[in-house]
């Protein structure tokens, strides 16, 4: 009988397994059919009515998709999340609840909406609103879809049982297929939707380009077919000496989903010197429709790639070593340098002399014309061609040959005309390139007689000219003065609204007058200066772009110049990438990664796509509507006797132990440690917190908080939230409190992870994509602050976008609202906008962060708030002694000195222009960013007690104008230097004002640090490279191999070291090897033990041996 029962059970299990396998295969087949029927190749997929999540998970048919499921049933959401987690897909695939009517997304975001499984109440209008241009909706036939007037039905046969509808691309938005918009080189988008940025569309990683003082990490950006393509160096910013990692990357234009990458092995040296271009590099990338044309290496031929997949479709004969390419009416025109000996532009040995190095060798090149679709070579012409002047239209190909403008027949390559001599810069250096524009019946040229040689940022006038020629004959129509524009970059020549526009933008001293001339006569038709008053810096190190409505300069960040209203609209808080700049296309402004230290506490980071103000403002953002934001869970009011929930004084209950974020434990830990246990959590982990006998840690990208038994490492419970949890929870009176990227604050019961309450801190439930996942427009940092029984948190991304930030005060036990402070681009105590408080290259804090508190004030980065949530009155920083080097002094106020980072506590990049500091003020700007580091204790990571600060950071001489960086561990006094002292801008150790008690050169790079009763614990990967020496031998194979080893170590591939040190004198007490480094700032101590989360997804407990 027992055997029969066992057989029956086994049979049942086998049948169930087979059924499960069949179901999984069926779901995969259905998903594949849906994707194929939709014709959407990558991007964001939303599954409405996701049920158990099986089809939702299957819809991610490859890595080119992000998928989110929606359901009205909370039980279905829990079930679907569990299933997707079991597949290891959670994060890239996620699930959330919605109300069944309104889709929780911003406009124009989603590529594919799949509707199945529920009685549909979502209207066609609502689906059309969230679909990106060209996006598709697939709706099951048994779910009627009302109001589809803004969607185009597909009448061709599609998937049986489904209806397909498409959102058309409006003719009011434009693409940007070449570096300068199109093959005619007029960098003007015919896009009437692009406007002053007021909303975030998406933001992508990484946070910064690699280094300010060397070549830009971004070489080119173009857009076509609803996609964005760019060439970027993905190597670590922690050391610019590390080998580059260039790639051609494709993203969806409307949500930033990474579609594919192609590595580029041989590219221009990334060590090319500060502000030296090369200005010609952006000309190697073109996109059109479903094709991308690019050279995947310096000496590589031109290839055509499938825009959806990145696969090579065709390699064009005769195009090896293409330096530039343009596409016009189906023909590619490649500028080919097939000389046997070429300048060593990729050689590292040239980088020291590249600042003023001659870039163009004035030798002949070949212009090769080929059919883009077949590769047939149409003609070849050997010519001298001035860099970046090659242009084409429907009739001709034109360029400057170093002496004259030349026009060729585009079909035969025969010369039609050659102009008289047209002046240009005597030599073409790396940073500069002339400009030739084909516009209707004229050819416009500017050769940079002065701009091509100038190296200063403050010159206000020169000898530059611009010339207009008749496109049919080459006859000079007129010539005029061209004012200095850009800075160490190509100059501007923009035809907008039928006029040729130029402006004086190079120098901050220049007024900034813009002049519009008639293209055929040169007559001045319009002229206007700025109508706003602010500190004008030199133009950012790239040229301007434009749309049909706006000139887009960058004297501060991005200025929108309305040429009809003659009105300037500055945006200090966003800028583009060095050398390239910004791209206006698809109704958006694309601002790629920069290495800029100006306005550092307010300026956006990452690859930003920004949208204008919507046509209809959302009134929900303008009213304080707190109703329906608080959701109570099954554990609400069920915590029990709160007196028994008082935290153990030896716990570590919040991020960095306490509200001040000191990193100082309230327990002793033995110096000699061994591993007590290890728990495999998985994913990218936050630092841990410890309270009530449990360790709490979040797996950031899987949206899950884990509770682990502190004694054994046994998992107690896990809870998946609606978005990323970027930092650990705060434990308070038996509650687990944390913010989430879904815009909510959560309270869980610490005993079992049951929901107590959830409060939506975001003004409305609206999602976008951020750093390759779906997030709220207004995310909340994970580590909320509890001070005096009040929970503080901040929701939002920037005071300048989407209505700003919200600073909340909540009752921790119930979620009841105590107060809300709206922090937008206005100052509550005055009628001024935040940008009116600009001083030199500084402005008030405009970005959120984990909050801290010293008992008197709450801090967000450097900005103090009163405990009632009100911001202290804003003050502009004092200016420096002169306008050119006007950095405010770095003196620190002792009364509001606190620990903060100008780029946020969670910035783990080790980008060279930022650091943590203990003080009250960070000074931004090119001769400001290093000042605080020389005036107050600063480092990559800091901990402190009542009197001293302990840190790991750069040695004093490496704070400014340095390529190598060497670090040390140190102890310093907390007392700031006298107010009369302030460091200058000189490189080296001059004016270093911090009194160091001791220093220690460690054989490791400290990524985590804890102070525990006189013992300092530091941990990190091994430090394998002396960067000063490496710079001297940078070309040596042994040096390159060592640098590769250092990158591998930094990425956790070579284990780590843990040192215990005396806080009194910095002497080593003990050390041990670790299998993997801790995550950044990922260590904590409680009840005599050391805990840390590692880069390989493990939670480790160390105890005395």
Secondary structure, DSSP 4 states (H G I P E B T S, - for coil): -HHHHHHHHHHHHHHHHHHHHHHHHHHHHHHHHHHHHHT--SEEEEEES-TTSHHHHHT--STTEEEEEEES-HHHHHHHHHHHHHTT-BTTEEEEE--SSS--B-TT-EEEEEE-SS-----HHHHHHHEEEEEEEEEETTS-----TTSEE--S--STTEEEEEPPPPTT---B-BTTBSTT---EE--SS--SEEEEEEEES-SS-S-TTB--SEEEEEEETTEEEEEEE-S-SS-TTSPP-EEEEEEETTT--EEEEEE-SS---TT-BTT---TTGGGGEEEETTEEEEESSTTPPEEEEETTT--EEEE-TT-TTEEEEEEETTEEEEEE---SS---TT-GGGGGG-SS-B------EEEEEEETTT--EEEEEEE---TT--EE-SSEEEEE-SSEEEEEETTT--EEEEEEE----SS-BTT---EEEEETTEEEEE--TTTTT---S-------EEEEEETTT--EEEEEE----SSSS----EEETTEEEEE--S-TTS---EEEEETTT--EEEEE--SS-----PPPSS--EEESSEEEE-SSSEEEEETTTTEEEEETT---BTTTBEEEETTEEEE------TTTTTS--SEEEEEE--SS--GGGTS---TT-EEE-TTTT----GGGGPPPTT-B-STTSSTT---EESS---SSEEEEEEEE--SSB---EEETTEEEEEEGGGTEEEEEETTT--EEEEEE-SS---S--EEETTEEEEE-TTSEEEEEETTT--EEEEEE-SSS--EEEETTEEEETT-B-SS-EEETTEEEEEE-S-TTSTT-EEEEEE-TTT--EEEEEEE-SB-TTSS-BGGGG-BTTB----S----EE-SS-EEETTEEE-TTSPBPPP-PPPP-SSSTT-PPP----GGG-EEEETT-TT--S--TT--EEEES----STTTTTHHHHHS-EESEEEE-SSEEEEEEE-GGGSSS-SS--EEEEEEESSPPPTT----S-SSSTT----EEEEE--SB---EEEEETTEEEEEE-B----HHHHHHTTTSHHHHHHHHHHHHHHTTTT-EEEEEEETTT--EEEEEEESSPEEEEEEEEETTEEEEEETTSEEEEEEE-
